């Protein structure tokens, strides 16, 4: 689906029938190259985190088209001087990786086809697949957290925080379709024991725990307004969505999905 037309226009991921409210991967990366990966929730605590480089393993991908998608189109309507410091228009390096990604669809399909061909050859059967095979992606999703210290914007933010500011590398498996933890039953779907550490509620709980250590003030804002605490981030987001920018057609989530509090 499209949220505009022509080269550089934003695009929504297709759904079953109507397009989803999720923007394409290249659109999200382009947004990160202005606002940073840390998001609005941490913008007043963490300096903007920008990508240094992007490596793709598919040799047939046009690097020029990829550069245009993730940062080139930004420079057509936006400059770093228009953004409040320390925000800027980042231009990460883009290139092909040396080895191919062994779990890409093309690589997996090639291995499956080779296995089928070998088996059919050994049994004297012809290739009933006609030289083609299509593999569907798995229904699970894995996120992994490395043991990396957090980088705060200034030393005073470290006051009162426990040490160390990192956690051992851990992974979590979720069901891609629902976002719930892999292996949970229908009976507990939606409960605290079923949600991913990457969901909005879990992220906000962590954010609130940190802020309670930094201040004696109780934070009662809704999740949506908590993401607007940093004036610089809000301004940078407004500049990005200027009428002269393709990002004016960004499709966000309905506000009611983020108008919740921790007391609910």
C-alpha positions in Angstrom: 0.0 0.0 0.0 1.1 3.6 -0.5 0.9 6.7 1.6 1.6 8.9 -1.4 2.9 8.3 -4.9 6.0 8.5 -6.9 9.7 8.0 -6.0 10.4 8.6 -2.4 6.8 8.3 -1.2 6.1 6.5 2.0 4.6 3.0 1.9 2.6 0.9 4.2 3.1 -2.8 4.7 0.4 -4.9 2.9 -2.1 -6.8 5.0 -4.8 -9.3 4.3 -7.0 -7.1 2.2 -6.5 -3.5 3.5 -2.9 -2.2 4.1 -1.7 -2.2 7.7 -0.8 0.9 9.7 2.8 -0.3 9.8 5.1 1.7 7.6 7.7 0.0 5.4 11.1 -1.0 6.8 13.0 1.6 4.7 10.5 4.3 5.9 11.2 3.4 9.5 15.0 3.5 9.0 14.8 6.8 7.3 12.8 8.2 10.3 15.5 6.8 12.7 18.1 8.7 10.7 16.5 11.9 11.9 15.0 11.1 15.3 17.3 8.3 16.4 16.7 4.8 17.5 16.0 5.6 21.1 12.5 7.0 20.4 10.5 9.6 22.2 10.3 7.7 25.5 14.0 8.0 26.2 14.8 11.2 24.2 15.2 13.3 27.4 17.6 10.8 28.9 19.6 9.4 26.0 21.3 11.3 23.3 20.0 10.5 19.7 21.3 7.0 18.7 22.1 6.9 15.0 23.0 4.0 12.7 26.6 4.0 11.5 26.2 1.5 8.7 23.7 -0.8 7.0 24.8 -4.1 5.4 22.6 -6.2 3.1 23.5 -9.7 2.1 21.4 -9.9 -1.1 23.8 -9.1 -4.0 21.0 -8.0 -6.3 19.9 -5.1 -4.1 20.6 -1.7 -5.7 22.7 0.2 -3.2 21.8 3.5 -4.9 18.1 2.8 -4.4 18.7 1.7 -0.8 20.7 4.9 -0.1 17.9 7.0 -1.5 15.3 5.2 0.5 17.0 5.4 3.9 18.6 8.8 3.8 18.9 10.3 0.3 15.3 11.5 0.1 15.6 13.2 3.4 18.3 15.6 2.1 15.9 16.7 -0.6 13.6 18.4 1.8 15.5 18.6 5.1 18.9 19.7 6.5 20.5 19.3 9.9 20.4 23.1 10.4 16.6 22.9 10.5 16.7 20.5 13.4 17.2 21.3 17.1 20.5 20.1 18.5 21.6 17.3 18.9 19.3 16.0 16.2 20.6 15.8 12.7 20.1 14.0 9.3 22.3 10.9 9.6 23.7 9.3 6.5 24.8 5.8 7.4 27.1 3.9 5.1 25.3 1.3 2.9 27.0 -1.7 1.4 26.9 -5.4 0.6 28.1 -7.9 3.2 30.8 -10.4 2.3 29.0 -13.7 3.1 25.4 -14.2 2.1 22.8 -14.6 4.9 22.4 -18.3 5.3 18.8 -18.0 6.6 17.5 -15.8 3.8 14.6 -17.0 1.8 16.6 -17.4 -1.3 19.4 -19.5 0.5 16.9 -21.7 2.3 14.8 -22.3 -0.9 18.0 -23.2 -2.8 19.0 -25.7 -0.1 15.5 -27.3 0.0 15.5 -27.5 -3.8 18.9 -29.1 -3.8 17.8 -31.6 -1.2 14.6 -32.5 -3.1 16.6 -32.9 -6.4 19.1 -35.2 -4.7 16.3 -37.3 -3.3 14.4 -37.5 -6.5 17.5 -38.4 -8.4 18.3 -41.2 -6.0 14.8 -42.6 -6.3 14.7 -42.2 -10.1 11.8 -39.7 -9.9 11.6 -36.5 -11.9 11.6 -33.1 -10.3 7.9 -32.6 -9.7 8.5 -29.1 -8.4 9.5 -27.9 -11.8 12.8 -26.5 -10.4 11.0 -24.2 -8.0 10.2 -24.3 -4.3 8.7 -21.6 -2.0 9.4 -21.5 1.7 7.2 -19.5 4.0 8.6 -17.6 7.0 8.4 -19.2 10.4 5.6 -18.0 12.8 8.1 -17.1 15.5 10.3 -14.1 16.1 13.4 -13.9 18.3 14.8 -10.7 20.0 18.2 -10.7 21.6 19.7 -8.3 24.1 23.5 -7.9 24.3 25.4 -6.9 27.5 26.0 -3.3 26.5 26.2 -0.4 29.1 23.6 2.4 28.7 24.8 5.8 27.5 23.2 8.6 29.3 23.0 12.1 28.0 24.9 13.7 31.0 26.6 12.5 34.2 23.9 13.8 36.5 21.5 11.2 35.1 23.7 8.6 36.8 22.9 9.8 40.3 21.1 7.1 42.3 21.1 4.5 39.6 22.2 0.9 40.5 25.3 -0.6 39.0 25.9 -2.1 36.6 23.9 -0.4 33.8 23.8 -3.5 31.7 22.2 -6.9 31.8 23.5 -10.3 30.6 22.8 -11.2 27.0 19.4 -12.8 26.8 16.9 -13.7 24.1 13.1 -13.9 23.9 10.9 -15.8 21.5 7.5 -14.4 20.5 4.7 -15.4 18.1 5.1 -13.1 15.1 1.4 -12.7 14.5 0.3 -11.7 18.0 3.4 -10.5 19.7 2.8 -12.7 22.7 5.5 -14.9 24.1 6.1 -18.2 22.3 4.4 -21.2 23.8 1.9 -19.4 26.0 -1.7 -20.7 26.2 -4.9 -18.9 25.1 -5.9 -18.8 28.7 -3.2 -16.4 29.8 -3.0 -14.2 26.6 -2.9 -10.6 27.6 -1.6 -11.2 31.1 1.7 -9.9 32.4 3.3 -13.4 31.9 2.4 -13.4 28.2 3.6 -10.1 27.0 7.0 -9.4 25.3 9.6 -7.2 26.9 9.5 -5.2 23.6 5.8 -4.2 23.9 4.9 -0.6 24.8 3.7 -1.5 28.3 6.9 -3.4 29.2 9.1 -0.6 27.8 7.2 2.0 29.7 7.4 0.1 33.0 11.2 0.0 32.6 11.3 3.7 31.8 9.2 4.5 34.8 11.4 2.4 37.1 14.4 4.4 36.0 12.7 7.7 36.4 11.5 6.8 39.9 15.2 6.3 40.8 16.1 9.6 39.3 13.3 11.6 41.0 10.9 11.4 43.9 8.1 12.6 41.7 5.4 10.1 40.8 5.0 9.9 37.0 1.3 9.7 36.1 1.4 10.7 32.4 -0.2 8.5 29.8 2.2 6.6 27.5 1.4 8.9 24.6 2.3 12.1 26.6 5.4 10.4 28.1 6.8 10.3 24.6 6.5 14.0 24.3 8.6 15.0 27.3 11.6 16.1 25.3 10.8 19.3 23.5 13.7 18.8 21.1 12.4 15.4 20.0 8.9 16.8 19.5 10.3 19.7 17.4 12.5 17.4 15.3 9.4 15.2 14.7 7.4 18.2 13.6 10.2 19.3 11.2 10.4 15.8 9.7 6.6 15.9 9.0 6.7 19.3 7.4 4.3 19.7 4.4 7.3 19.8 2.0 8.5 16.4 3.2 7.3 13.0 2.1 7.0 12.2 5.8 3.9 14.4 6.1 1.9 11.3 5.0 3.3 9.1 7.8 0.5 6.8 9.1 0.7 6.5 12.9 -1.2 4.3 15.4 -4.6 5.5 16.6 -4.1 7.7 19.6 -6.3 5.6 21.8 -3.8 2.7 21.5 -1.3 4.8 23.4 -3.6 6.7 25.8 -3.1 4.2 28.7 -1.5 4.6 32.1 0.4 2.2 34.4 -2.5 2.3 36.8 -4.9 0.8 34.3 
